[in-house]
Amino acid sequence: MCNLETEGTKFGCGHYKTRKLKKIDCHNQYCTHSVCHPRNCPDCHCERYFGPDARETITHRTAEYCVSCQYWFKDGACQRR
């Protein structure tokens, strides 16, 4: 499975918003992201996901929560009754 090198912002909630810098090819014919995967793969059930990031470079840290977490943890979301 191919991996990525990324950089991005680390938020106070723990999430990491990334920007992809480079793909590291696994050279596996069963990985759809690899250059070794055949273009005309019949009935393709090959690996479609990237593996964990090979390298994560944090370019900015903030105590703020990411957009997804702000609603639930910072903006006082009400619990359903």
PDB file of N, CA, C and O in Angstrom:
ATOM      1  N   MET A   1       0.845  -1.169   0.000  1.00  0.00           N
ATOM      2  CA  MET A   1       0.000   0.000   0.000  1.00  0.00           C
ATOM      3  C   MET A   1       0.890   1.232   0.000  1.00  0.00           C
ATOM      4  O   MET A   1       1.857   1.314   0.758  1.00  0.00           O
ATOM      5  N   CYS A   2       0.557   2.181  -0.850  1.00  0.00           N
ATOM      6  CA  CYS A   2       1.345   3.403  -0.974  1.00  0.00           C
ATOM      7  C   CYS A   2       1.141   4.295   0.258  1.00  0.00           C
ATOM      8  O   CYS A   2       0.145   4.177   0.972  1.00  0.00           O
ATOM      9  N   ASN A   3       2.098   5.177   0.484  1.00  0.00           N
ATOM     10  CA  ASN A   3       2.043   6.103   1.614  1.00  0.00           C
ATOM     11  C   ASN A   3       2.256   7.526   1.107  1.00  0.00           C
ATOM     12  O   ASN A   3       2.663   7.741  -0.035  1.00  0.00           O
ATOM     13  N   LEU A   4       1.976   8.483   1.973  1.00  0.00           N
ATOM     14  CA  LEU A   4       2.141   9.891   1.629  1.00  0.00           C
ATOM     15  C   LEU A   4       3.087  10.576   2.594  1.00  0.00           C
ATOM     16  O   LEU A   4       3.215  10.178   3.752  1.00  0.00           O
ATOM     17  N   GLU A   5       3.747  11.611   2.100  1.00  0.00           N
ATOM     18  CA  GLU A   5       4.449  12.555   2.961  1.00  0.00           C
ATOM     19  C   GLU A   5       3.577  13.798   2.984  1.00  0.00           C
ATOM     20  O   GLU A   5       3.185  14.303   1.933  1.00  0.00           O
ATOM     21  N   THR A   6       3.270  14.297   4.183  1.00  0.00           N
ATOM     22  CA  THR A   6       2.350  15.422   4.314  1.00  0.00           C
ATOM     23  C   THR A   6       2.923  16.502   5.219  1.00  0.00           C
ATOM     24  O   THR A   6       3.876  16.269   5.961  1.00  0.00           O
ATOM     25  N   GLU A   7       2.331  17.677   5.145  1.00  0.00           N
ATOM     26  CA  GLU A   7       2.608  18.755   6.087  1.00  0.00           C
ATOM     27  C   GLU A   7       1.287  19.410   6.422  1.00  0.00           C
ATOM     28  O   GLU A   7       0.339  19.343   5.640  1.00  0.00           O
ATOM     29  N   GLY A   8       1.218  20.049   7.588  1.00  0.00           N
ATOM     30  CA  GLY A   8      -0.038  20.691   7.925  1.00  0.00           C
ATOM     31  C   GLY A   8      -0.099  21.238   9.332  1.00  0.00           C
ATOM     32  O   GLY A   8       0.909  21.352  10.029  1.00  0.00           O
ATOM     33  N   THR A   9      -1.314  21.573   9.728  1.00  0.00           N
ATOM     34  CA  THR A   9      -1.596  22.201  11.008  1.00  0.00           C
ATOM     35  C   THR A   9      -2.073  21.169  12.018  1.00  0.00           C
ATOM     36  O   THR A   9      -2.927  20.340  11.702  1.00  0.00           O
ATOM     37  N   LYS A  10      -1.530  21.213  13.227  1.00  0.00           N
ATOM     38  CA  LYS A  10      -1.958  20.348  14.327  1.00  0.00           C
ATOM     39  C   LYS A  10      -2.849  21.197  15.238  1.00  0.00           C
ATOM     40  O   LYS A  10      -2.422  22.227  15.759  1.00  0.00           O
ATOM     41  N   PHE A  11      -4.098  20.745  15.421  1.00  0.00           N
ATOM     42  CA  PHE A  11      -5.080  21.490  16.204  1.00  0.00           C
ATOM     43  C   PHE A  11      -5.108  21.027  17.656  1.00  0.00           C
ATOM     44  O   PHE A  11      -4.623  19.944  17.982  1.00  0.00           O
ATOM     45  N   GLY A  12      -5.674  21.850  18.514  1.00  0.00           N
ATOM     46  CA  GLY A  12      -5.770  21.548  19.938  1.00  0.00           C
ATOM     47  C   GLY A  12      -6.600  20.311  20.243  1.00  0.00           C
ATOM     48  O   GLY A  12      -6.439  19.706  21.303  1.00  0.00           O
ATOM     49  N   CYS A  13      -7.485  19.926  19.330  1.00  0.00           N
ATOM     50  CA  CYS A  13      -8.312  18.728  19.521  1.00  0.00           C
ATOM     51  C   CYS A  13      -7.542  17.461  19.158  1.00  0.00           C
ATOM     52  O   CYS A  13      -8.006  16.352  19.422  1.00  0.00           O
ATOM     53  N   GLY A  14      -6.358  17.630  18.548  1.00  0.00           N
ATOM     54  CA  GLY A  14      -5.562  16.473  18.168  1.00  0.00           C
ATOM     55  C   GLY A  14      -5.604  16.146  16.690  1.00  0.00           C
ATOM     56  O   GLY A  14      -4.787  15.363  16.206  1.00  0.00           O
ATOM     57  N   HIS A  15      -6.553  16.739  15.960  1.00  0.00           N
ATOM     58  CA  HIS A  15      -6.620  16.484  14.525  1.00  0.00           C
ATOM     59  C   HIS A  15      -5.496  17.212  13.802  1.00  0.00           C
ATOM     60  O   HIS A  15      -4.924  18.175  14.313  1.00  0.00           O
ATOM     61  N   TYR A  16      -5.195  16.734  12.614  1.00  0.00           N
ATOM     62  CA  TYR A  16      -4.088  17.229  11.804  1.00  0.00           C
ATOM     63  C   TYR A  16      -4.613  17.475  10.398  1.00  0.00           C
ATOM     64  O   TYR A  16      -4.955  16.528   9.689  1.00  0.00           O
ATOM     65  N   LYS A  17      -4.681  18.744   9.986  1.00  0.00           N
ATOM     66  CA  LYS A  17      -5.151  19.077   8.627  1.00  0.00           C
ATOM     67  C   LYS A  17      -3.939  19.082   7.710  1.00  0.00           C
ATOM     68  O   LYS A  17      -2.979  19.820   7.932  1.00  0.00           O
ATOM     69  N   THR A  18      -3.996  18.251   6.678  1.00  0.00           N
ATOM     70  CA  THR A  18      -2.806  17.996   5.886  1.00  0.00           C
ATOM     71  C   THR A  18      -2.845  18.600   4.491  1.00  0.00           C
ATOM     72  O   THR A  18      -3.893  18.948   3.947  1.00  0.00           O
ATOM     73  N   ARG A  19      -1.663  18.701   3.957  1.00  0.00           N
ATOM     74  CA  ARG A  19      -1.443  19.017   2.555  1.00  0.00           C
ATOM     75  C   ARG A  19      -0.470  17.959   2.064  1.00  0.00           C
ATOM     76  O   ARG A  19       0.613  17.786   2.623  1.00  0.00           O
ATOM     77  N   LYS A  20      -0.865  17.261   1.021  1.00  0.00           N
ATOM     78  CA  LYS A  20      -0.040  16.175   0.501  1.00  0.00           C
ATOM     79  C   LYS A  20       1.151  16.728  -0.260  1.00  0.00           C
ATOM     80  O   LYS A  20       0.998  17.586  -1.129  1.00  0.00           O
ATOM     81  N   LEU A  21       2.346  16.232   0.070  1.00  0.00           N
ATOM     82  CA  LEU A  21       3.551  16.693  -0.594  1.00  0.00           C
ATOM     83  C   LEU A  21       4.067  15.702  -1.618  1.00  0.00           C
ATOM     84  O   LEU A  21       4.497  16.088  -2.705  1.00  0.00           O
ATOM     85  N   LYS A  22       4.025  14.422  -1.269  1.00  0.00           N
ATOM     86  CA  LYS A  22       4.652  13.417  -2.117  1.00  0.00           C
ATOM     87  C   LYS A  22       4.034  12.051  -1.849  1.00  0.00           C
ATOM     88  O   LYS A  22       3.697  11.720  -0.712  1.00  0.00           O
ATOM     89  N   LYS A  23       3.891  11.267  -2.907  1.00  0.00           N
ATOM     90  CA  LYS A  23       3.425   9.886  -2.767  1.00  0.00           C
ATOM     91  C   LYS A  23       4.641   8.976  -2.807  1.00  0.00           C
ATOM     92  O   LYS A  23       5.532   9.146  -3.639  1.00  0.00           O
ATOM     93  N   ILE A  24       4.669   8.005  -1.899  1.00  0.00           N
ATOM     94  CA  ILE A  24       5.718   6.993  -1.898  1.00  0.00           C
ATOM     95  C   ILE A  24       5.099   5.711  -2.438  1.00  0.00           C
ATOM     96  O   ILE A  24       4.237   5.103  -1.804  1.00  0.00           O
ATOM     97  N   ASP A  25       5.552   5.315  -3.613  1.00  0.00           N
ATOM     98  CA  ASP A  25       4.974   4.178  -4.327  1.00  0.00           C
ATOM     99  C   ASP A  25       5.433   2.854  -3.711  1.00  0.00           C
ATOM    100  O   ASP A  25       6.617   2.666  -3.429  1.00  0.00           O
ATOM    101  N   CYS A  26       4.486   1.947  -3.509  1.00  0.00           N
ATOM    102  CA  CYS A  26       4.797   0.627  -2.944  1.00  0.00           C
ATOM    103  C   CYS A  26       5.205  -0.382  -4.017  1.00  0.00           C
ATOM    104  O   CYS A  26       5.698  -1.464  -3.699  1.00  0.00           O
ATOM    105  N   HIS A  27       5.002  -0.031  -5.275  1.00  0.00           N
ATOM    106  CA  HIS A  27       5.332  -0.893  -6.421  1.00  0.00           C
ATOM    107  C   HIS A  27       4.635  -2.247  -6.341  1.00  0.00           C
ATOM    108  O   HIS A  27       5.216  -3.280  -6.675  1.00  0.00           O
ATOM    109  N   ASN A  28       3.389  -2.225  -5.895  1.00  0.00           N
ATOM    110  CA  ASN A  28       2.597  -3.447  -5.768  1.00  0.00           C
ATOM    111  C   ASN A  28       1.494  -3.426  -6.824  1.00  0.00           C
ATOM    112  O   ASN A  28       0.752  -2.449  -6.923  1.00  0.00           O
ATOM    113  N   GLN A  29       1.383  -4.478  -7.599  1.00  0.00           N
ATOM    114  CA  GLN A  29       0.363  -4.530  -8.660  1.00  0.00           C
ATOM    115  C   GLN A  29      -1.062  -4.566  -8.123  1.00  0.00           C
ATOM    116  O   GLN A  29      -2.008  -4.330  -8.875  1.00  0.00           O
ATOM    117  N   TYR A  30      -1.233  -4.858  -6.830  1.00  0.00           N
ATOM    118  CA  TYR A  30      -2.559  -4.932  -6.228  1.00  0.00           C
ATOM    119  C   TYR A  30      -2.951  -3.650  -5.484  1.00  0.00           C
ATOM    120  O   TYR A  30      -3.948  -3.634  -4.762  1.00  0.00           O
ATOM    121  N   CYS A  31      -2.188  -2.598  -5.656  1.00  0.00           N
ATOM    122  CA  CYS A  31      -2.490  -1.292  -5.054  1.00  0.00           C
ATOM    123  C   CYS A  31      -2.890  -0.332  -6.169  1.00  0.00           C
ATOM    124  O   CYS A  31      -2.107  -0.095  -7.089  1.00  0.00           O
ATOM    125  N   THR A  32      -4.096   0.219  -6.097  1.00  0.00           N
ATOM    126  CA  THR A  32      -4.602   1.082  -7.174  1.00  0.00           C
ATOM    127  C   THR A  32      -3.802   2.377  -7.330  1.00  0.00           C
ATOM    128  O   THR A  32      -3.849   2.995  -8.394  1.00  0.00           O
ATOM    129  N   HIS A  33      -3.074   2.800  -6.303  1.00  0.00           N
ATOM    130  CA  HIS A  33      -2.302   4.045  -6.365  1.00  0.00           C
ATOM    131  C   HIS A  33      -0.904   3.832  -6.942  1.00  0.00           C
ATOM    132  O   HIS A  33      -0.213   4.805  -7.244  1.00  0.00           O
ATOM    133  N   SER A  34      -0.486   2.608  -7.098  1.00  0.00           N
ATOM    134  CA  SER A  34       0.867   2.298  -7.563  1.00  0.00           C
ATOM    135  C   SER A  34       0.978   2.390  -9.081  1.00  0.00           C
ATOM    136  O   SER A  34       0.012   2.141  -9.802  1.00  0.00           O
ATOM    137  N   VAL A  35       2.168   2.750  -9.556  1.00  0.00           N
ATOM    138  CA  VAL A  35       2.414   2.764 -10.997  1.00  0.00           C
ATOM    139  C   VAL A  35       2.427   1.340 -11.554  1.00  0.00           C
ATOM    140  O   VAL A  35       2.304   1.155 -12.764  1.00  0.00           O
ATOM    141  N   CYS A  36       2.574   0.340 -10.698  1.00  0.00           N
ATOM    142  CA  CYS A  36       2.592  -1.068 -11.133  1.00  0.00           C
ATOM    143  C   CYS A  36       1.194  -1.666 -11.286  1.00  0.00           C
ATOM    144  O   CYS A  36       1.056  -2.775 -11.803  1.00  0.00           O
ATOM    145  N   HIS A  37       0.159  -0.953 -10.847  1.00  0.00           N
ATOM    146  CA  HIS A  37      -1.204  -1.454 -10.968  1.00  0.00           C
ATOM    147  C   HIS A  37      -1.657  -1.340 -12.418  1.00  0.00           C
ATOM    148  O   HIS A  37      -1.555  -0.264 -13.007  1.00  0.00           O
ATOM    149  N   PRO A  38      -2.155  -2.431 -13.010  1.00  0.00           N
ATOM    150  CA  PRO A  38      -2.575  -2.372 -14.411  1.00  0.00           C
ATOM    151  C   PRO A  38      -3.784  -1.444 -14.613  1.00  0.00           C
ATOM    152  O   PRO A  38      -4.721  -1.453 -13.815  1.00  0.00           O
ATOM    153  N   ARG A  39      -3.753  -0.661 -15.670  1.00  0.00           N
ATOM    154  CA  ARG A  39      -4.848   0.280 -15.959  1.00  0.00           C
ATOM    155  C   ARG A  39      -6.143  -0.437 -16.273  1.00  0.00           C
ATOM    156  O   ARG A  39      -7.221   0.078 -15.975  1.00  0.00           O
ATOM    157  N   ASN A  40      -6.062  -1.600 -16.860  1.00  0.00           N
ATOM    158  CA  ASN A  40      -7.261  -2.352 -17.239  1.00  0.00           C
ATOM    159  C   ASN A  40      -7.491  -3.538 -16.307  1.00  0.00           C
ATOM    160  O   ASN A  40      -7.816  -4.633 -16.766  1.00  0.00           O
ATOM    161  N   CYS A  41      -7.326  -3.328 -15.011  1.00  0.00           N
ATOM    162  CA  CYS A  41      -7.489  -4.382 -14.011  1.00  0.00           C
ATOM    163  C   CYS A  41      -8.953  -4.873 -14.037  1.00  0.00           C
ATOM    164  O   CYS A  41      -9.860  -4.113 -13.697  1.00  0.00           O
ATOM    165  N   PRO A  42      -9.185  -6.129 -14.434  1.00  0.00           N
ATOM    166  CA  PRO A  42     -10.557  -6.638 -14.544  1.00  0.00           C
ATOM    167  C   PRO A  42     -11.185  -6.870 -13.163  1.00  0.00           C
ATOM    168  O   PRO A  42     -10.569  -7.477 -12.287  1.00  0.00           O
ATOM    169  N   ASP A  43     -12.403  -6.384 -12.984  1.00  0.00           N
ATOM    170  CA  ASP A  43     -13.140  -6.579 -11.734  1.00  0.00           C
ATOM    171  C   ASP A  43     -12.261  -6.232 -10.526  1.00  0.00           C
ATOM    172  O   ASP A  43     -12.069  -7.051  -9.628  1.00  0.00           O
ATOM    173  N   CYS A  44     -11.747  -5.034 -10.524  1.00  0.00           N
ATOM    174  CA  CYS A  44     -10.714  -4.593  -9.570  1.00  0.00           C
ATOM    175  C   CYS A  44     -11.195  -4.609  -8.115  1.00  0.00           C
ATOM    176  O   CYS A  44     -12.115  -3.883  -7.738  1.00  0.00           O
ATOM    177  N   HIS A  45     -10.554  -5.449  -7.320  1.00  0.00           N
ATOM    178  CA  HIS A  45     -10.779  -5.503  -5.873  1.00  0.00           C
ATOM    179  C   HIS A  45      -9.473  -5.186  -5.149  1.00  0.00           C
ATOM    180  O   HIS A  45      -9.247  -5.643  -4.029  1.00  0.00           O
ATOM    181  N   CYS A  46      -8.629  -4.412  -5.790  1.00  0.00           N
ATOM    182  CA  CYS A  46      -7.307  -4.098  -5.266  1.00  0.00           C
ATOM    183  C   CYS A  46      -7.384  -3.065  -4.140  1.00  0.00           C
ATOM    184  O   CYS A  46      -8.418  -2.428  -3.936  1.00  0.00           O
ATOM    185  N   GLU A  47      -6.286  -2.911  -3.422  1.00  0.00           N
ATOM    186  CA  GLU A  47      -6.185  -1.958  -2.308  1.00  0.00           C
ATOM    187  C   GLU A  47      -6.447  -0.548  -2.812  1.00  0.00           C
ATOM    188  O   GLU A  47      -5.812  -0.099  -3.766  1.00  0.00           O
ATOM    189  N   ARG A  48      -7.388   0.159  -2.168  1.00  0.00           N
ATOM    190  CA  ARG A  48      -7.775   1.494  -2.617  1.00  0.00           C
ATOM    191  C   ARG A  48      -7.375   2.598  -1.652  1.00  0.00           C
ATOM    192  O   ARG A  48      -7.587   3.774  -1.948  1.00  0.00           O
ATOM    193  N   TYR A  49      -6.804   2.253  -0.512  1.00  0.00           N
ATOM    194  CA  TYR A  49      -6.489   3.252   0.507  1.00  0.00           C
ATOM    195  C   TYR A  49      -4.990   3.403   0.674  1.00  0.00           C
ATOM    196  O   TYR A  49      -4.228   2.461   0.456  1.00  0.00           O
ATOM    197  N   PHE A  50      -4.577   4.601   1.063  1.00  0.00           N
ATOM    198  CA  PHE A  50      -3.176   4.839   1.395  1.00  0.00           C
ATOM    199  C   PHE A  50      -2.899   4.304   2.793  1.00  0.00           C
ATOM    200  O   PHE A  50      -3.796   4.243   3.634  1.00  0.00           O
ATOM    201  N   GLY A  51      -1.659   3.919   3.031  1.00  0.00           N
ATOM    202  CA  GLY A  51      -1.237   3.514   4.369  1.00  0.00           C
ATOM    203  C   GLY A  51      -1.026   4.755   5.219  1.00  0.00           C
ATOM    204  O   GLY A  51      -1.284   5.869   4.764  1.00  0.00           O
ATOM    205  N   PRO A  52      -0.557   4.573   6.458  1.00  0.00           N
ATOM    206  CA  PRO A  52      -0.289   5.730   7.317  1.00  0.00           C
ATOM    207  C   PRO A  52       0.749   6.653   6.667  1.00  0.00           C
ATOM    208  O   PRO A  52       1.593   6.202   5.892  1.00  0.00           O
ATOM    209  N   ASP A  53       0.676   7.925   6.986  1.00  0.00           N
ATOM    210  CA  ASP A  53       1.640   8.865   6.417  1.00  0.00           C
ATOM    211  C   ASP A  53       3.056   8.428   6.767  1.00  0.00           C
ATOM    212  O   ASP A  53       3.353   8.093   7.914  1.00  0.00           O
ATOM    213  N   ALA A  54       3.917   8.436   5.767  1.00  0.00           N
ATOM    214  CA  ALA A  54       5.314   8.071   5.975  1.00  0.00           C
ATOM    215  C   ALA A  54       6.024   9.156   6.776  1.00  0.00           C
ATOM    216  O   ALA A  54       6.908   8.874   7.584  1.00  0.00           O
ATOM    217  N   ARG A  55       5.618  10.408   6.536  1.00  0.00           N
ATOM    218  CA  ARG A  55       6.185  11.517   7.292  1.00  0.00           C
ATOM    219  C   ARG A  55       5.137  12.608   7.412  1.00  0.00           C
ATOM    220  O   ARG A  55       4.487  12.964   6.428  1.00  0.00           O
ATOM    221  N   GLU A  56       4.971  13.143   8.623  1.00  0.00           N
ATOM    222  CA  GLU A  56       4.054  14.256   8.885  1.00  0.00           C
ATOM    223  C   GLU A  56       4.885  15.412   9.432  1.00  0.00           C
ATOM    224  O   GLU A  56       5.473  15.302  10.508  1.00  0.00           O
ATOM    225  N   THR A  57       4.934  16.500   8.705  1.00  0.00           N
ATOM    226  CA  THR A  57       5.656  17.678   9.152  1.00  0.00           C
ATOM    227  C   THR A  57       4.637  18.701   9.631  1.00  0.00           C
ATOM    228  O   THR A  57       3.800  19.160   8.854  1.00  0.00           O
ATOM    229  N   ILE A  58       4.706  19.058  10.911  1.00  0.00           N
ATOM    230  CA  ILE A  58       3.778  20.041  11.474  1.00  0.00           C
ATOM    231  C   ILE A  58       4.349  21.424  11.198  1.00  0.00           C
ATOM    232  O   ILE A  58       5.413  21.778  11.707  1.00  0.00           O
ATOM    233  N   THR A  59       3.636  22.205  10.388  1.00  0.00           N
ATOM    234  CA  THR A  59       4.093  23.549  10.024  1.00  0.00           C
ATOM    235  C   THR A  59       3.485  24.621  10.928  1.00  0.00           C
ATOM    236  O   THR A  59       3.985  25.744  10.986  1.00  0.00           O
ATOM    237  N   HIS A  60       2.410  24.272  11.630  1.00  0.00           N
ATOM    238  CA  HIS A  60       1.754  25.231  12.526  1.00  0.00           C
ATOM    239  C   HIS A  60       1.003  24.466  13.609  1.00  0.00           C
ATOM    240  O   HIS A  60       0.343  23.467  13.322  1.00  0.00           O
ATOM    241  N   ARG A  61       1.101  24.931  14.850  1.00  0.00           N
ATOM    242  CA  ARG A  61       0.319  24.365  15.961  1.00  0.00           C
ATOM    243  C   ARG A  61      -0.602  25.453  16.491  1.00  0.00           C
ATOM    244  O   ARG A  61      -0.223  26.619  16.598  1.00  0.00           O
ATOM    245  N   THR A  62      -1.822  25.041  16.819  1.00  0.00           N
ATOM    246  CA  THR A  62      -2.778  25.994  17.373  1.00  0.00           C
ATOM    247  C   THR A  62      -3.578  25.324  18.481  1.00  0.00           C
ATOM    248  O   THR A  62      -3.841  24.122  18.436  1.00  0.00           O
ATOM    249  N   ALA A  63      -3.959  26.114  19.470  1.00  0.00           N
ATOM    250  CA  ALA A  63      -4.789  25.602  20.565  1.00  0.00           C
ATOM    251  C   ALA A  63      -6.250  25.502  20.140  1.00  0.00           C
ATOM    252  O   ALA A  63      -7.051  24.841  20.802  1.00  0.00           O
ATOM    253  N   GLU A  64      -6.595  26.160  19.033  1.00  0.00           N
ATOM    254  CA  GLU A  64      -7.964  26.115  18.522  1.00  0.00           C
ATOM    255  C   GLU A  64      -8.330  24.702  18.089  1.00  0.00           C
ATOM    256  O   GLU A  64      -7.464  23.897  17.745  1.00  0.00           O
ATOM    257  N   TYR A  65      -9.626  24.416  18.112  1.00  0.00           N
ATOM    258  CA  TYR A  65     -10.118  23.129  17.626  1.00  0.00           C
ATOM    259  C   TYR A  65     -10.371  23.226  16.118  1.00  0.00           C
ATOM    260  O   TYR A  65     -10.638  24.309  15.596  1.00  0.00           O
ATOM    261  N   CYS A  66     -10.286  22.094  15.429  1.00  0.00           N
ATOM    262  CA  CYS A  66     -10.588  22.078  13.995  1.00  0.00           C
ATOM    263  C   CYS A  66     -12.075  22.369  13.791  1.00  0.00           C
ATOM    264  O   CYS A  66     -12.857  22.337  14.741  1.00  0.00           O
ATOM    265  N   VAL A  67     -12.453  22.651  12.556  1.00  0.00           N
ATOM    266  CA  VAL A  67     -13.831  23.013  12.224  1.00  0.00           C
ATOM    267  C   VAL A  67     -14.808  21.908  12.643  1.00  0.00           C
ATOM    268  O   VAL A  67     -15.892  22.201  13.147  1.00  0.00           O
ATOM    269  N   SER A  68     -14.434  20.654  12.440  1.00  0.00           N
ATOM    270  CA  SER A  68     -15.331  19.542  12.780  1.00  0.00           C
ATOM    271  C   SER A  68     -15.572  19.443  14.282  1.00  0.00           C
ATOM    272  O   SER A  68     -16.674  19.092  14.706  1.00  0.00           O
ATOM    273  N   CYS A  69     -14.567  19.745  15.089  1.00  0.00           N
ATOM    274  CA  CYS A  69     -14.690  19.603  16.542  1.00  0.00           C
ATOM    275  C   CYS A  69     -15.231  20.847  17.237  1.00  0.00           C
ATOM    276  O   CYS A  69     -15.734  20.746  18.356  1.00  0.00           O
ATOM    277  N   GLN A  70     -15.142  22.011  16.608  1.00  0.00           N
ATOM    278  CA  GLN A  70     -15.607  23.243  17.246  1.00  0.00           C
ATOM    279  C   GLN A  70     -17.060  23.145  17.672  1.00  0.00           C
ATOM    280  O   GLN A  70     -17.402  23.532  18.790  1.00  0.00           O
ATOM    281  N   TYR A  71     -17.910  22.640  16.812  1.00  0.00           N
ATOM    282  CA  TYR A  71     -19.335  22.541  17.133  1.00  0.00           C
ATOM    283  C   TYR A  71     -19.558  21.668  18.357  1.00  0.00           C
ATOM    284  O   TYR A  71     -20.310  22.045  19.255  1.00  0.00           O
ATOM    285  N   TRP A  72     -18.918  20.511  18.404  1.00  0.00           N
ATOM    286  CA  TRP A  72     -19.188  19.529  19.447  1.00  0.00           C
ATOM    287  C   TRP A  72     -18.538  19.865  20.774  1.00  0.00           C
ATOM    288  O   TRP A  72     -19.090  19.531  21.823  1.00  0.00           O
ATOM    289  N   PHE A  73     -17.382  20.513  20.764  1.00  0.00           N
ATOM    290  CA  PHE A  73     -16.647  20.675  22.015  1.00  0.00           C
ATOM    291  C   PHE A  73     -16.443  22.109  22.453  1.00  0.00           C
ATOM    292  O   PHE A  73     -16.181  22.351  23.631  1.00  0.00           O
ATOM    293  N   LYS A  74     -16.551  23.056  21.560  1.00  0.00           N
ATOM    294  CA  LYS A  74     -16.281  24.450  21.916  1.00  0.00           C
ATOM    295  C   LYS A  74     -17.512  25.340  21.879  1.00  0.00           C
ATOM    296  O   LYS A  74     -17.600  26.288  22.660  1.00  0.00           O
ATOM    297  N   ASP A  75     -18.452  25.069  21.009  1.00  0.00           N
ATOM    298  CA  ASP A  75     -19.581  25.969  20.811  1.00  0.00           C
ATOM    299  C   ASP A  75     -20.811  25.620  21.648  1.00  0.00           C
ATOM    300  O   ASP A  75     -21.893  26.153  21.403  1.00  0.00           O
ATOM    301  N   GLY A  76     -20.658  24.743  22.621  1.00  0.00           N
ATOM    302  CA  GLY A  76     -21.759  24.439  23.513  1.00  0.00           C
ATOM    303  C   GLY A  76     -22.880  23.655  22.870  1.00  0.00           C
ATOM    304  O   GLY A  76     -24.051  23.978  23.071  1.00  0.00           O
ATOM    305  N   ALA A  77     -22.553  22.644  22.110  1.00  0.00           N
ATOM    306  CA  ALA A  77     -23.597  21.804  21.508  1.00  0.00           C
ATOM    307  C   ALA A  77     -24.464  21.187  22.595  1.00  0.00           C
ATOM    308  O   ALA A  77     -23.961  20.732  23.622  1.00  0.00           O
ATOM    309  N   CYS A  78     -25.763  21.177  22.361  1.00  0.00           N
ATOM    310  CA  CYS A  78     -26.701  20.636  23.344  1.00  0.00           C
ATOM    311  C   CYS A  78     -26.882  19.135  23.131  1.00  0.00           C
ATOM    312  O   CYS A  78     -26.942  18.650  22.001  1.00  0.00           O
ATOM    313  N   GLN A  79     -26.964  18.426  24.233  1.00  0.00           N
ATOM    314  CA  GLN A  79     -27.180  16.986  24.158  1.00  0.00           C
ATOM    315  C   GLN A  79     -28.671  16.719  23.889  1.00  0.00           C
ATOM    316  O   GLN A  79     -29.541  17.390  24.444  1.00  0.00           O
ATOM    317  N   ARG A  80     -28.947  15.729  23.031  1.00  0.00           N
ATOM    318  CA  ARG A  80     -30.344  15.367  22.764  1.00  0.00           C
ATOM    319  C   ARG A  80     -30.979  14.777  24.005  1.00  0.00           C
ATOM    320  O   ARG A  80     -30.320  14.127  24.817  1.00  0.00           O
ATOM    321  N   ARG A  81     -32.274  15.017  24.133  1.00  0.00           N
ATOM    322  CA  ARG A  81     -33.003  14.460  25.285  1.00  0.00           C
ATOM    323  C   ARG A  81     -33.951  13.403  24.828  1.00  0.00           C
ATOM    324  O   ARG A  81     -34.658  12.813  25.645  1.00  0.00           O
TER     325      ARG A  81
END
